Amino acid sequence: MTRAVLGPATSQTPDGSAAVPQDLGTPGGDRPPRLSVVVPTRDEAENVSLLIDRLVPLVAPLDAEILVVDDSDDDTPAVLARAALDAPLPVRLLHRPAHARTGGLSGAVLLGAGHARGDWILVMDADLQHPPTTAAMLAAVAMRHDVDVVIGTRYAGNGSREGLDGPAREVTSSWATRLVKSLFPRRLATVSDPMSGLFAVRRDALRLDRMNPVGFKVLLELLVRHPAARVAEVAYEMAARHAGQSKASLREGMTFLRHLFRLRGQRLIGQIRTGPRALRERLRELGRLVAFGLVGLSGMVVNTAVLWFCYEPAQLHHLLGAAVATQVSTSWNFLLVDNLIYRRTRRAGLPARAVRFFLLNNVLLLLRLPVLQALVWAGVGVLAANAVTLGALFLLRFLVNDRVIYTADERGRRDPVRMLVAVDGTETVPTPSRRRYQYLKYRYDVAGVVTIGSQIRLPELEFFRAQWVAGADVDIAVRVADVGGRGPQRRAAMTQYAEQSVLRYEEQLGRLGANFRIQLGSPIDIHVGPLLARSPHVVYTNVIEALLRFVMVSRGHMLLHSACVTLDGVGVMLSALTDTGKTATVLRLLRDHGGLFLSDDMTIVRPDGVALCFPKPLTISAHTLRAVQAQDLTPQEWRRLQIQSRLHSKGGRSLALALARFNLPIMGINALTQLLVPPPKYSVDRLVPCRMGTSTRVEELFVIERGAPGISDLDPTETLERMIDNTDDAYGFPPFRYLAPSITIDGQGYTQLREREREILAAFLSTVRGRVVSSDCFGWADEIPRLLREERGELRRAAVPSPVWPRWDAHLAGAGGAV
């Protein structure tokens, strides 16, 4: 998505000079605020004072400013000035004189956006139909999530539009929303309320030069003009207007319809004019043009035959006959075009494609009929005139089909998962089934920092099995339950119930999908659906590890994406982007140089520079096979490895990430894949002879990369950023980015946890030397020991076994006691 910083927006005063916002409250300092609340007003003198009183204390903790763009002819500016006099945050007023009120409310919003100083811009009305508590919550959600636009919705979750003035307004609003979504089905795919007046937008995701809204519906313009913007929604109940009269009118309705169809027309023209750039794609388009022409010729034969029958034997008027013939030939053409030319590239459902195809041909029919009649009056035969009109529109018909109806529309694909925050809503929890027991059969103590109890076995945590942990004392509890609605839904959805601290992820297949529910608290309760329960690897990787990461942070530790070994007592850490060759390097280091193994995928680190073991089973990808020297793998296991290692390697991961961009039940697909072809996971000491360590003080950090051979030092700041990036890369698979920003642990939100994580990592790295080692032949396992030998002398193979985890007290072990 192309992003640009907002350019300056100006409004003209009567003397022609540029208008500048007037400071009313506490002047802003040198540091810009994080949030700008833009409030367009027009004759709101009865509301603005109460709005300021309620809004200021709610947004002040968010480091906000309030910018009122006023189009009033009453004393709204004076009332606002009095209300903002003692405000503890900047309140600014930009009053537009009558001759400068271009664009109406939308123009006022854009003007305010141009003068906003915050990273986020919150837009809300002044009549208190947008409750200030909801607006503040929406802003907080926006600033926490990795999205570009957060919309207050009246049509999802517990949202309500009862605050509208009467049933007529409610019906009008509902039908207008349906009309808008039907005209922009892709760009508004995950948006339930595209005409909401309450929304927040990330400042650097908005391009003012693309915007030209008219009337009230600035959000609609924003969503259509910025198709790649990532969207989330917050459900709210619209309140009744506090005082004054609504500005909605028949005139505004007509303005909205004109603007809507102007947007649709501009979008259509833009799609038609945007052709393929690469030569290969242009050649493919030419091939489709030829095929479309051949289908069109066959359709013209059908059309002519039907028109002849209607005009000659049936004695119908030629215009009526042309209309009937168009419906028959359209059906014929659609079947051929849909099943022969675009069979592999069609995206929308069959009904949607058929409706658009028929709509196009009937719109063109309305254009053809006057021309057809004129040709008949000019003496041209009916059949010949009909053929002329059909041929004249052939190119337009092809371009609309190829670039609009059947386009993959990769540019600006909306995120396939709906994100919804229910501010005041409560989740309806089904009564637990008597078939589901509550006992936590498997218990784990992860390095003495976090305890986990689970009804399903978690192979990744097998090293930390600790059946002595009481079920009532676990920090995270994992149980199997029926999660989600009974019926299917069109899209996967992540819903956060703010009042209950509940997160729920549901896929398209209802309760048959890979669904889960998280109750944040002490303990953290995770309920996974039956499908997920049958794939514990997906449960751990996609759900549990995300929570484990932030629970670790809340307790002063970090789960760092890295490998860790000790070579001759030297703590060595390896880091790389996923599927670079880190696992193969670890195996070769252990095989050829001895040492102790602590971790391969994730390492627990502390601020004091100590790394704790996290020996998850190793996943063997295709390029890792060469480093495996397992003597006890059976021939059947070796044969399976040939398939498993390719499916669960970089290629398989890339395919899964590509599929995650589409509206597919991606976690369910992943779970089924893991069931059919389990990932090739093996304990490290089964792959190469080695011993395991429990902890080490890390002295050397090597970031391994593929490329021209070379070694370079990393400064502390660059090392920190590299390690953060590599860790985030490990969590790239859905639904982490929907789940993580909603996590709160011990009162710390996502932003605070991420900041604390950086602090822990910075302290850990303060005594570590960081270097980048590049290789074009997977030679890191040779280069790293060479570097250590040059700097520290000859490395010796470790001969002393590491103490086990946990460490039993010596006197208890000697006396045969128990802990």
N, C-alpha and C positions, 0 to 999 in steps of 0.2 A: 504494500500500500504506500503510495506517495504521500509524504507528510511535509508540511511547511509551517513555519511560525506565522501566526496571524499578522497580517499587515495592518497598518493604522486605519481606523475608520473615523470619519469626521462627519459632523453635522454643521450646517451653516446657521449662524445667527443672523438677525435682520440686517446687520451692516455687511454681511458677506464673509466675515471671518470664521475660522474653524471653531466650533464649540469645544470647550474643555470642561470635563466634569468638575463640579464644585464640591469641595470637602465640607461635610456637615458634622461628622462625628470626630472621633480621634484620628488625627492625620496618620497616614501610613508612613512607616519608616523607610529606610533604605532597602531593607529586605522585602521582596515581594511576598504577598500572601500565597498560601497553597490553594485557596478556594475563593472564587469570585461569584457572589450570588447576584444574578442579573434579574431585576424585577421591572418589567414594563408596566407602566401605569397610565391610565386615562380617566380622569375625574374620579379618583379613589380617595378623596379627602376623608370619607367616613371610615375607611378601612386601614389606611396606611399607618396610622399611629399604633393601632393594635397589632398590626403585622410586625412592626419594628420591635415592640415590647416582647412579643412571643419569640420572634426569630433570633434576635441578637444573642440571648444567653445559650441558645442551642448550637449556633454555628461558631461562636467565639472560640470554643475549644478546638475547632478544626482549622484554626489560623486563617480566618476568612475576612473578606471585605464584602460590603453590600453596595451595589451600583444600581441606582434607580434611574431608568430612562423614562422620562415623563412627557406625555403628549396631552396634558390636561389644560383645560380652560378655566378650571375652578382653582381653589386655594390649596391644592394638593402639595405644591412645593413648600408653602409656608408651614403646613401641618407636619410635613416630613422633617423640616429643619428643626422644629421644636422637639419632635420625638427622638431625633438623633443627637440632640445636644450633649447628652451624657453617655452616649453609647461607648462601650470599651473597645470598639473596633472601628475601622474606617467605614464611614457611610458617605457615599458620593452621589451627587445628583447631576444628571445631564438632561436639561429641559430642551425640548425641540419646539420651536415656534411653529405656528400653523402651516406656514408655507414649506417647512422642512420635514414634514411627517410622511416621507415617502415609505411605501411598503407596509404601512399600518403597524400592527403589533410585531409582525415578523421583521420589519425594518428596524424597529426599536430594539429587538433582541440582537440583531446582527450588529447594530451600532454599539450596544453594550458589550458584546463579545469582542469587538475591536478595541475597546478601551479597558477590558478586563486585564488584571495583572496576575491572576492566579493560574496555577497549572491546570486546575479544573474550573469549569464554568457551570454553575447550577442555575437553571432557568425555572422560574415559578411565577404564578399570578399573584396579584396583590389583594384579591378579594377573599382570601382565606379558604377558598375551595380546595386549595392544596395545603393541607395541614402542615404547619411549620415543623412539628415533630417528625412527620413523614419525610419532609424535604431534607431535614438534617440527617435522618437515617439514610436516605438515598445518597446523599453526598458522602457519608462515611463509607457506604458500600462501594461507591464508585472509586474512592481514593484507595481502597484496600484491594480491589480486584484488578486483574490484568485485562482490562477491557477498555474500550474507547467511549462507549455511550451507555449510560444507565437510564432506563426509562421507567417512570412511574406508570404502572398499568392498572386500568380499571377492569380489565377483561380476563385476568388470569389469577389463579390462586384464590385468595380471599378478597380480591379487588371488587369494588362496587362503584357504580356511576349514579347512585341515588341522589347525589348532590346536584344533579342537573335539574333545571327548572321545568319539572313536569314530565309526564309520559311522552309527550310529543318530542321533546328534546332528546329523551333517552332513545326513542326509536330512530330518530334522525341520526344520532351519533352512532348507533349500532350499525345501521345500514350503510352509512358513509364509510365506516371502518371496513366493512365487507367489500365495498366497492374498491377502496384503495388497495386492499390486499389482493383482490382479483386482478387488478391492473398491473401490480408489481409482485407476482407470486414468489419470485426468487429473491429479490432484494429485501422483501419484508417477511422472509420465510420464518424466522424465529421471533418475530415481533407481533405481539398481540394487540398493542395499542399504538399504532404508528402516528396518531394525531394527538397524542398526549401533550399537554402544555407544561408538564412537570418532567424535567429530564436534566441529566448532567452529562457533559461532554469533556473529554480530555482536550486541552487547548491546542496541543500540537497535532491532534488528529483532525482538526477542522480547517478547511480551506475556504476562506471568505470569498475568494475570487470565483469559486464554483457556485456560490449561492445567489439566488435571485428570487427569494420567496415573496409572496403577496398574501395578505390576510393573516389568519391566525395560525396556520399550520406550518410553522418553521421546522418542526421535527421531521415532518414528512419530506420536506426538501433536503434536509440534512442526510437522512437515511438513503434517499435515492441518489444524491450526488456523491455520497461516500460509501460505495457498496462494500468495501473491505473492512469497514469499521466493525470492531467486535462489540457485541451488544449483550447486555444483561437487563433484567427487569426487576422492579420492586413493586409488589402488589400493595395497593392502598385503597382506602374507602374515601371517595370524593365527598367532601363536606358541602353543606349548603352555603350559598353566598352570604357573607356576613351582613352587608348593607349595599345599597345602590342597585343599579340596573345592569343586567347582562348586556354586553356589546354585540351579542349574536343577533343577526337579522337575516331577512331574505336576501338582501344585497350582499352580505358577507357569504351566504351560501352560494350564490351565483359566482362570486369571485373565487370561491374555493373550487367549484366545478371547472371554471375556465383554467385556473392554475393547474388543476389535476390533469386535465387532458393536454395542457401544454407540456407538462412534465412527461406524460406518456408519449406524446409525439416526438419530443426531443430525444427521449430515450430510444425510441424506435429508429429514428433517423441515425442516431449515433451507432446503433447496432448494425444497421445496413451499411454504413460508410466504413465501419471498422473491418477490414479484410485481413487475411493472413499475411504475415511479413516474410516468413521463410519461403524459399523457392519450393521446397518439398510440399509445404502446406498449400501453396498456390496451385501446384500441379494436382494435388488431391482435390482441391476445390474445382478445378477444371474438369477432372474426371466425374465429379458429382454433377456438374452442370450438364455434361453430355448424357449421363444416365437419367438425370431429371428431364432432359429434353425428350429422350426416347419414351419415358413414361408419359410425358405430356402429349406426345403424338398419339399414343394409344388412347389416352383420355380424350383427345380431340375427336378421335373416331367414335368413341362412345357418346360423347356430347352431341356430335352431328347426327348420329343415328337416332338418339332420343328426341332431338329437336325436330328431325324430319317426321318422326312418328306423331309427335304432338301437333305439328303444323299441318301435315297433309291428312293422314287418316283420321286423327282425332279432331281436326279442325279447330284447334285452340289458337288464341292470339299468339303471334310470334314472340312477344315479350314474355308472356306467361310460359310458353314452351321453352324459352331460353332459361328461365328460372328453374323449371323442373329439370331440364337437361344438366344444369350446373350441379344440382344436388346429386344426381346419379354419377356424373363424371367425377365429382369430388370424392365420392365414396370409393370409386374405382382407383383414383389416383392415390388416395390416402393409404389404401391397403398395399399398393405396390411401393410407394415411397417409404412407408413406415417399416415394411418388412424386407425390402431389398436394398435401398440406398442408405438408410440411417439406422439399420438394425443394431449396429455396434456402438453408435454414438448417442442414441436417444437417452434422455435423462428423466424427463417428467413422466408421470403416469400416463397410461393409455387414454383415459378420458380427457386429461388436460391437453394432450397432443391433438386428439381428435377435435376438441372444441376449438382450439386455435387454428387448426387447418381449415375447418369449415367456416370459421369466422372470417379468416383471410379471404377465402374464395367468394363468400357472399358480400363482403365489402367491395371486392373488385367487381362483383356482379353489378352492384349499384353504380359503379363507374362505367361499366360496359353498356348498360341498357340505353342510356341517352345516345351514345355513339352508334350503337346498333340501329336505333331508330333513325338517326340522321342518315346513315348509310342506306337504309331501306328507302327513305324519302328521296335519296339521290339516285335511286334506280338500281342499286346493288341487290342481288338476290339475298334472301334471308340466310340461307346456309353459308354463302360466301361471306356475308357481313359478319356473321357469328364467328367464323374462322379467323377473320381479320382481327376482331376484338380480342379473341383468345390469344392469338400470337403476339399482339402488341404488348400484352402485359406479362409475357413469359419471363423476361429477365427479372422484373420486380417480384414476381411470384417465387422465383428460385431464391433470390437474395433474402427475402423474408423467411422462407423455410430454412435456408442454410445457416443464416446468421442470427435468427431470432427464435424460431420454433424448435429447431433441433440443435442449436448451439450448446456446447458443454458449459459455456459461460464461466470459464475458469477465473476470469478477472472479476474480483469482487465476490467470491463465493462466501456466503454467510457461514458462520460457525454452525455445525450441524446440531449442537447440543443447546437446548434452551436453558438459560440460567434465570432462576426466579428466587427472589427473597420475599418471604411472607413476614411483614413487619409485626402485625398484630394477630396473625392467624395461628391456629393450633392444629397440629397434625392429628388425623384420625388414625389411631393405632388399633389394628384388628386384635380381637381377643386371641391370646396365644393358643395354638392348637395343642390338644392333649397328647398328640403324637410327638411333640417336640419336648425333649427333656432339657433341663437347665444345667446339668452337671458339666463342668469343664474338665474334660478327660485329659488334656495335655497342658502341662505347665512349663513355662520357660522363665529363666532369670537371665536377662541380657546384661552381662558384665556387671551385675550388681547395681545397675542403674534403673532399669525398667523391668517389670514383671508382666508376663502375658499368660492368660489362660484361654484355651481354645477347645471347642468341640471337634475341630478337625485338625489333623496332624499337619504341622508346618515344617516341611523338610528343611527349609532355609535356616531354621532356628534349632535344628536337632542338637547341635553342639551345646546349646544352653538349656537342655532339658533339666527341669528341676521340679520333680514331683512333690518335693517337700513344701513348695509354696502353697499356702492355703488359698482355696478358690475365692474366699472373701477378701483376700489381700492383693489381688492382681491389679495392676494399673490399667491394663487393656483386656477386655473380655470379648471373645469372638464366639458367636453362636449362630446356628442355622435357623432361619425363620422365613415365613412367607412375606416377602417385601414387594410393595407395589400394587397397582390396581389389577383387577382380574382380567380386564380387556386390553387389547393392544392400543398403542398410541402412535401418532405420526412421527414423533421425534423423541430422542432420548432427552431427559430433563434432569437437571440438578436443582433441587429445591432446598433452600435454607429456611428453617423456621426459627426466627430470631428469638422469640419469646421462650422457646423450649431448648435452644441450643442443639437443634436436631438438623442433620444433613441427610438428604435422601437422594439417591441416584437411581433412576428407572430407565430402562431401555424400552425399545419399541414393542417388545413381545409380551408386555404385561408381566405377570408373575413367572412366566417361562424364561424371562430374560435374565441377564447378569446384573441383578439389582443388589443394592446394599443400603443400609441405614446406619447412621452413626449418631449416638447420643453423647455429646461432649459433657464431661463432668468427671467425677471421681467415684468409680472408675469410668473409663471411656468404654461404652458398650457399642459393639459392632454386630449388626445382624446382616448376614449374607443370605441371598436366595439359594435355593437348591442347586441351580446350575453352577453358580460360583463355588459352592461347597464341594463340588466334584472336581474342581481344579484349584487345589490349594496354592499352586505357584502363582496363579493370577490374583488370588485373594491377598497373598503376602505382598507381591510386587506392586500391585495397583492400589491397594487400600492400606494394609497394615504398615508397610514401610513408610508411607507418607506421614502417618500419624506418629510412628516411632521416631522419625526424624525430628519432629517438633517437640515431642515429649523429651527427647534427649537434650534439645536446646534449652528447654525450660529448667533442666537439671544440670546445666553447666557443661554439657558435652555436645559434640557435633558428630553426626553420621556423615562422614566425608567420602565421596566417591573416589576411591583410590585403592591401591594394593600396598601391602606392607610386609617386608621380610627383614630379618636381621642377617647380615653377612659378617662373620667374625666379630659379633657383638655390636656392629654398627647398624643402627636403625635406618633402613632405606625405604623410602616411600615412592611409589610409581603412580603417576596420574596420566590420564589420556581421555580423549573423547571416546564414546562408546564404539566398540568394534574396531579399535585401532591395532591391537595386538598385545594388549597388556597381559592377558591371561597366559598366552604362549610365552611371554617374556618371564613371567613369574615361574612357570613350570621349568623352563630351561635354567633359570638361576638356581632353583632348588636342586635340579638334577645334576648340574655340572659343577656347582660351587658350594653345595651344602647350605647350611643356614637354617633358620627357623621360619616357619610360615605363620603369619598372623591373619592376613586377609587378602582377598583378590578383588572383590567388587566394592565393598564398603568397609571403612575403618572407623572405629570410634576414637576421637581425639579429644584431648583436654587442653585447657589454656596453658598448662605448665609444660607443654611439649611432649607429653606422653601419649602414645597410641596404644589402644587396647585391641585385642584380637576380635575379629568378627568373621570366623571361618565358615561362610556360607559355602554350599557345594558349588563347584566350578561348572560353568556352562561351556561346553566344548563346541566351538564354532569351527567352520571349515579350515581356517588358517591355523587353528590351535592343534589340530590332529598331529602335526609333525613333531610337536613337543611332548606328546604322550608316550610314555614307556611303561604301560601297564601290562604286567605279565599274566594277571589273572582275569582280564577281560575275555569273556567267551567269544568264540567266532560269531555267534548270533549277535552279541553286543557290538562287536566291531562292524558287522553289516548294518545294524540299526544306526550306528554312529554316522555312516556315510550319508544317510538321509537326514537324520536329526540335526547334524552339524550344519547342513546347508539351509534347512528350514529356519533354524533358530540362530542364524548368523546375520550379518549386516543386511544382506539382500532381503531376508524375511522381515527384519525390523523395518526396513525402508518401505516395503510393501504394506506392512501394517499401518505405518504412519501415514502413507498415502491414502489408504482406505479410510483412515480416521477423519479425513477431510469431507467425506461424503456422509449422507444421511443413512448410516448403517449401524446396526447393533454391534459395534466394534468390540466391546468387552465380551459379548456373547460369542462372537466369532473367534476371539482369542481363546476363550475358555474351551470351546469345542475343539479347536486346533490342538490345544494342550492335551485334551483327552485322547484324541486320535493319534497324535504323534507327540508323546511326552518329551519335554526338553532334555537334552543329554547332560544331566547333572551328576557329578561324581565328587566324592570327597577327595581332597588334594592328595592324601597319602595312598589313595588307590591308583592314582595316575602316575605319580613319581615317588620314589622313596624319600621321605622327609619326616621331620619332627615339627610339632606345633609349639608356638610360643604364646604367652598370655599378654605381655606388654613389652614395650621398648621405648626408649627416648629417641625420637627421630632426629637424625643429624643431616641426612641427605634426602633431597626431593628431586626426582627426575620426571619431567614432563616429556613423555615420548610422543613423537610425531612421525608421520610418513613424509618423506621428501628427500632432498639432496642431503647427504651425510654432513653433519655439523653439530657443534656444541656451542651453546651460548648461555651466559648467566642471566638470571631473572632478578630484577629488583623486587623488594618486598611488595610494593603496590601491584606490580604486574603479576607476581606470584599469587597474591590474594585473588585478583580478578580471574586468573586462569582457573584456580581451584573452585571458585564459585561457579564459573561457567561450566566446568566439567561436571560438577555435582548437579547443576540444574539440567544438563543434558541427559543425565541418567533418569530424570523424572519427566521426560518429554512425552511419554505415552499417556493417553487419556485414562482416567479422568482427573489426573493430578491438578492441572491448572484450573479446573472448575472447583475442585475440592479444597485445595490448600488455602486460598484466600479467605475461606469461611471458617478456618480452624482457629479456635481460641483455647489456649492451654494455661491453666492457673491464672486467668485474668489477662494474659498477654495475647494480643491479636496477631494476625499474620505479619503485619509490618514490624511490630516490636520483636517478634520471634526472628524474623530475617535479620534485623539489625543486631540482635543478640548473637545470632549465628556468625555474622561477620566479625564481631568482637572476639568470640571464642577462637575462630580460625586465625584472625590476625595475631592473637597472643600465641597460639600454637606455632605459627610460622616465624615468629620473631627470632627464634634460635635455630632455624632450619635454613640450610643453604639450598637455593633453588636453581635448577638448570634445565634447559631444553636440550634434548638429545634427538636428533633427526636421523632417520635411516631409510634407505630405499630397498632394503633386503631383510627386514625384520632382525637386524643385528644388534638390538639394544641389549640382549643378554650377554653379548661379548663385550660391548663397549662400556657398559656400566662397571663390571668388575675391573676392567683395565684402568678406568679412571680412579677407582678406589685403590688399586694396587700402586699406581703412580703417586698417590697422595698419602697413603697410609701404610705402605709396605705390603708384603705378600699376604693374601687372604688365606685363612686356614678353614678347613671344613669343620663345622661345629660338631663337637663330640659329647657335649653335656646336654642331656634332655631338659626341656623346659618344664617348670612346675605346672601341674594341671590347674584347671579352673573349675570350681573355686578352690582356694587354698584352705585345707582343713587345719585346724589348730594341731600342733605337733603332740601335745599332751593328750588330746582326745584320741588321735590316731593310735598312739602308743598304748593307750589303755583300752582300746577297743570300744571307745565311747561313741556316742552319736550326737549330732548337732540337732 
